[in-house]
Amino acid sequence: MVPPEVRPSPATLEHVSEHPLAEAIVAGARQRGLALSDVQDFASTTGKGVSGRVEGRQVSIGNQRHLEALGIDPGTASARADALRSDGQTVMFVAVDLQLAGLIGVAAPLKPPTRGA
């Protein structure tokens, strides 16, 4: 999870994204009372992630390939991402001003079993 001191909020970038996981990130931010600001220069790279300027800073959220395409080394965050994935979470790396800022793990709640499935 991205530490609360990381500003700007990654959810600000995600609130203009059409990706299904973006909704979960924005909902989580709103539950925590985080304000969402404006996004400039929004760009989405299919299969990798999103980037844009938030509060004057370059923010990027995406998978490890997205991070590496930006020239950012995930370092030890890769091991933490693997641990979150093994817990069933989808993991996104967050970078602010081309520096790794944290991880976001999203897990869907378990649904009741479907009869006959």
N, C-alpha and C positions, 0 to 999 in steps of 0.2 A: 504494500500500500504506500502511496505517496505521503510522506510526512506532512502534517498540517502547516508547517512553516514554509512549505514550497508554494511560492506565489509566482506567477499567477496560477489560479486553479486550473488543472487540466480539464475539468468539466466545462470550463468556458469554451475551450476549443471544441470539445465534443458536442456541445449543444447545437452546433451548426452542421454536424456530421449526420449522414443518413444511415450509418452503420448500426445494426441492432444492438451491439454492445454499448454504443454511445448512450442509448437510453438508460441503461443500468448505471452508468457512470454519472450522468446528470441527475438521475433520481437519488443516488447516494449523496451527491453534493447538496441537493436541496434538503434532504433529510437532516443533514448536518448544519443547515443554515448558511451555507456558503453562497455568496452573491456571484452571479455570472455577469461578466462584462462583455464588451464588444470584441469581435475578432476581425482582423484585417489580413489580407493576403492568404486566405484559406486555400489549401491545396490537399487533394486526396490522391494517394497512390494505391490503386487497386491491389489488394493482396498484401499490402505492407503497412500503411498507416496514414496519418494526417499531420499537417503542419500548418502553422499560421502565426501571426503576431497578436499577442494578448498583452495589454498593458505595456506596450513598447518592447516586449521581449519575444524572442523566437521560441515557440513551444512546439514540440513534436511528440506524438503518441503513436506507437505501433509495435510491430513485432521486431525480433532481433535483426532481421534482414533490413528493415527500415532504419534502425539505429546504425547498422554498419554502412548502409548507403550514405548516411550523413557523416561518416567518418568517426563515429563514436564507438569506442571499445566498451562492451558491456561488462568487462571485468568479472568480478565475483558475483555480480547480479545474475549472471546466467545460472549459477548453481541455485540461487534463491528462486528464480523463475522455474527451474526444473522441479523444485520441491512443491511449489504452488500448483504446478500442472499435475503432479502426482496426487494432489488432493482434489483433483477434478476442476481446477480453476483455469480459465483462459487468462493468459498473462499478456499485459502490454507494458512496454518500456516507456518511460516518460523522460524527455530531455528538455531542458530550458537553457537557451543560449548555447546550444551544442554541447552541453554537459549533462551527463546522466543525473537525473534528479530522483528517480525512484521507479517503482513498479506498481501497477494496478492489477489486482487479481479479481476476476469476476466469476462467481459461481451461481449457477441456476439452482433455485430450490428444488428439492426432489418432488416429483409429481406422484400422486397416488397411482399404484399400478393399474394398468388398463386390463379389465377382465378379458380373458381369452387371448391376450397378447403373448 
